[in-house]
Amino acid sequence: MSTLLDRFRRYVRVETTAVEDAGTYPSSPGQLDLARMLTDELAALKLEDVNMSEHGIVMGTIPGNVPGAPTIALFAHMDTSPEAPGANVNPIVHENYDGKDIVLPADPSKVIRVADTDGLAKLKGRTIITSDGTTLLGADDKAGVAIIMTAADRLMSDPEATRCPVRVVFTCDEEIGHGADKIDLERVDAVVGYTLDGESGGLIENETFSADLADVIVTGKNIHPGLAKGKMINAIRVAGDFLSRLPKDLAPEATEGREPFVHPYVLSGGVDEVKIRTLLRSFVTADLAGQAALLRSTADAVVADHPGAVIDVKVSKQYRNMVEVLDKEPRAVDLAAQAMRNVGIEPVFESIRGGTDGSRLSEMGLPTPNISAGMYNFHSPLEFACLEEMESSVNAVVELAKLWSEQR
């Protein structure tokens, strides 16, 4: 019988790195490999209506046993971040963690330091899982996948356990902003959802940034540098001028808490054209229009100083603050908090300086807060997970199914 740790180690070994601008969904073939594995495992657990869609979305249903109880949905994403290598992951299990800095064995320059890692000191004596230092671990969000699979196993193994119907859903490409693109909410048919995609134990994230993406396209004019005087318009220099004029107090590295930010994070191109991909983020949705206006006014000022240059700012919508929907269905958060308390966890509420599939799902009409998956330092070779916190989340999910069975 598979344990939570067995599942987690098995899943992280499947390479599922999301690929930006791949032009396919999912963006990488490994996500389909993991989807097929999970489909087979759900079928072996005898969930109902198990299937994998043409887009790699995996679904199955844990049947309820209380007539009239509402259906809830559990979500986790199979892809991992493109910000660190995700192939050939070698999970290392550190039992009875000694409370000291953790040196990762395949690359001793990679050290998870207690002084630099919020929450690590309190995990002394617990079981920590890391990578070997050459890759990320993939706890984001394979910890969530393993938690849901283990909870499904427990619920299906105990037909007497009181529960509502539970829809299990595994998604693709969350890390590149497309996790909810191919989800059919009519098929999910739930009153609320929960993403298992949060950090330390007891966490309930019930608010996210609202988010837009801006592509700032700088067009110059290239010519042989030996003949360039008075003719060349170097898009690289123009882009540098543009970046230098963005307010430094709006940078992510200068903000915290509920402060918004504007974040140029990809720069590509050459003398003739440069693209600056930029994240716009605020907890107040209306602020995003002001951030877009800031980019455009900065562009106008730069163009005035670089005759002949053109700067085009194209803004696309990404996701919106989930609190706008969660306030309309308070049971989504209230019962998650109660489930945690019932299994001995004190819930901690936080606002995410980012987003999850739950942001999009909430905007689409399914209230979906995010709850702990026991992961830390994600998107990095210093990523790790705490097994005991993952086990606590399994307990909370099982209790959540019981609490929702009492709702009408």
Secondary structure, DSSP 8 states (H G I E B T S, - for coil): ---HHHHHHHHHTS--B--TT-SSSSSSHHHHHHHHHHHHHHHHTT-EEEEE-TT--EEEEE---STT---EEEEEE--B-TTS--SS---EEETT--SS-EE-TT-TT-EE-GGGSTTSGGGTTS-EEE--SSS---HHHHHHHHHHHHHHHHHHH-TTS----EEEEEES-GGGT-TTTT--HHHH--SEEEEEEE-STTEEEEEE-EEEEEEEEEE-B---GGG-TTT-B-HHHHHHHHHHHS-GGGSGGG--TT--EEEEEEEEE-SSEEEEEEEEEESSTTHHHHHHHHHHHHHHHHHHHSTT-EEEEEEEEEE--THHHHTT-THHHHHHHHHHHHTT---EEEEESS--HHHHHHHTT----EEE--EESTTSTT-EEEHHHHHHHHHHHHHHHHHHHT--
